[in-house]
Amino acid sequence: AELTGIDPASPEAAAAAAAASPVQRAFNPRGAIYGASANASQVVIQARKAASLVVRMADGRVLFARQLAAGDAWRAPAGVAAVVDVSSHFSDFDVYLNGEHGGTLTAEQTPLSQLNARAQTLARQAAAEVAARTQAAQVEAQARAAEVQSAMVVATGG
């Protein structure tokens, strides 16, 4: 209970935990990390094996180009109009959105805006789920408080 925050004596809490969406495989740095700082990026592209990664701006300028070793990663900056271009098989690159595995690249050229939009959508969904769970917990706590108060009134004869 201390590690999970779930009361093992509460069947409602156990059911809610079981119904929660599973956490995807988290980003695990296994090599050099290039690009934006961690707090300025929602998208990380990590090489599964040695492969080249080129990121070009909309005007054709190269934002990033490197032969990555297996485990090396590039953090994509948010709000940049660019295209991720991979010379090898696009499935050689894992994509992490908000720190969770979002699959592999699905094409040799992928607009960075597409990856950033997916990350933002997932972040909004996660925030909505947290808000809904928080509200449900507050409603449950209020109901329990009312039950306790009612029981106290009955017990004191009032």
N, C-alpha and C positions, 0 to 999 in steps of 0.2 A: 504494500500500500504506500509505503514511503517513497519508493522509486517511481511508481506509476501515478500516484495521486488518486488511486481508486480505492474506495472502501470495500474490502472483500466481503464484509457482512451485508452490503447493500446490493440486492439483486438488480435494482434499477441502474446503479452505477456500472455493474458488470455487463448488463445488457447494452447500455449506451456505449461502453468501450468496445464491445464486440461489433456493434453496428458502425462504428467510426471507420472512415475510409483508411486503408492501409497506407503506411508511409513507404514511399518509394526508396530505392537505393540512393543513399546520400552521396554527394560529391566527396571523393577521397583524393586529396592531392598525392600523386605518386611520382611527381617530377617537377620540373620548373613550371611556374605559372607566370604567364605574360599578360599584358593588356591592362585594363582598368583595375582600380582598387576594388577590394571585395565589397565595400559599401556603395560603390558606384556602378555595380553590375548585377543584373538578374540572370544573365546567361553565361554559362561556361561551356566551352567546347574542349573536350579532352580526347587526345589520340589514344586509340586502343593499341595501335602498333605504329612504327615509324611511318610518317606520311607528311606531305607538305600541305600547309594551310596558307592561303592568301586571302586577305580581306581588302577589297577595293571600294573606295568611296564612289559616290554617284558620278563624279566627274572623271573617274578612271585612276585617280591617284591611289597609290598603295598605302593603306593604313597599317597593315601588318603582313609580313611574309616571313615564313620560317619553315624549315624542315623540323618537325616535332618528333621527338623520341616517344616511345610508348610511355604513357602516363603524363606527358607534358600537356599543359592546358593553356587556353587563351580565354581571358575574361572579356566579354563584349561590353563596350560602353553603351549606356542607354541613350536613346535619342539621336543616334548617328545613322545617316542614310548610307548604307554600305551593303556589299554582297560578299558572302562567305563562299570562297571558291576552293575546292579540294581537287587535287590532281589524281589521287588514287580513288579507290572505292569509297563512296561517301559513308558506307556503313563502318568504316574504320574510325569514325569519330562519334563519341557519345556526347549528347547534349544534356546539360543540367540546367533546369529552370528553377530559380529560387533555391538552389542547393539540392534539389531532388532530381533523380534521373528522369529525363523526358524522352528517352529513346535515342536513336541515332539520327544523324543527318539523313534526309530523305532524297537528296538530289546533289549533283556535283556543284550546283550553284544555288545558294539559299539566301534570300534577302534577310539581312539582319533584323529589319523591322518586323518580319514575320515571327522570328524567334522571340524578340522582345515583347511583341503583342501576346504571344502564347504565355510568356512568363507573367505578364501583367494580368491576364485573364485568370490564371491559376492563383495568383496572389489575391485577387478580389474574391474568388470562390472560397479560398481558405479563410479569409477575413469574415465572409458572410457565415461560414460554418461555425467559426469561433463565436461570433455574435449570437447566432441561434442557440448554440449550446449554453452560452452564458445566460441568455434570457430564460431558457428552459430550467437551468439550475436555480436561477433566482425565483422563478415561479414555484419550483419544488420546495425551496427553502421557506418561502412565505407560507405555503400550504402546511409544511411541517410545524412551523412556528404557531400557526393558527390551531393545529391539532394539540400541540403542547399547552398552549394557553387555554384551550377548551378543557383539556384533561385537568389542568390545575384548578380551574373554576369548579369542576365537578368534584375534585378531591377535597377542596376547601369548603365545599357545601355552599358556594356562593352563586 
